[in-house]
Amino acid sequence: MGLLDQWRDKAYDQNADKAKLQNFWTEYFQIEKGIYEQLLNDPDTAVTGTVKELAEKYEIDVMTMVGFLDGINDSLKNPNPIEEMDEDTQVSLEFDKEKLYKNMVDAKADWLYELPQWNEIFTEEQLKQYYKEQKAAQTYRREGPKVGRNDPCPCGSGKKYKKCCGR
């Protein structure tokens, strides 16, 4: 089983203890936010390395890095081979800024698309335009399960994400 399959089995385990899964997602979203804060502080620098090296760089475990790579892949200038990657696979986090912002809006990840670093990258007018464009475009969808603030929480509590893990 590849790293991506292992990540998905862990992250979307329907048989897992609900409280543990809720804690898992709460912790993951905080880690994800921290990585994006760092990336957006210097958005024109292409961060590259092996999966293991990037996990070490961001001080996270390899499985969490795999989850992050899965989430950002559709926003990259050159997608990574996430389906067959292992710890030694060379990957890049060189992202398309507009696409990343719109994908965050599409995923209803307000904790990401509302990061203050976006105000240094785009003007307020651009952010509003990209937000409106993405909300109006219902044709662009990324593959795999998504968790938006109004979707059921992946922890299985039965609550909407924003009332559960999304605070």
Beta strands, then each sheet from edge to edge (+ up, - down):
strand 1: 48-50
strand 2: 90-92
sheet 1: 1+ 2-
end
